[in-house]
Amino acid sequence: MSVGNAFLAAVFEVLYALLNFYVWALIIAALLSWLVAFGILNPYNRFVQVVLGLLTRITEPLLAPIRRVLPPMGGIDLSPLVLIFAIYFLQSFIRHLVIG
């Protein structure tokens, strides 16, 4: 394997790992929002505010355009699910690029 191919494979692996991190951020953000909505977590708790704020800043830039296109489903937000499927598609594409 040449140096250029090894470098490109390493870049794809890092991108793959970042996409995995983003999927987990989406899942955790959705779970925490449900816990706040059901009154299990106190939204006025400083730690909860910081974690939710961080996750919102990370996830909202990609979720907002999906929410504008996706019609409302009776109070259920399906935009994280759509984004997770898109990320899985992208990861599969990257995996097939690296494998050949």
Beta strands, then each sheet from edge to edge (+ up, - down):
end
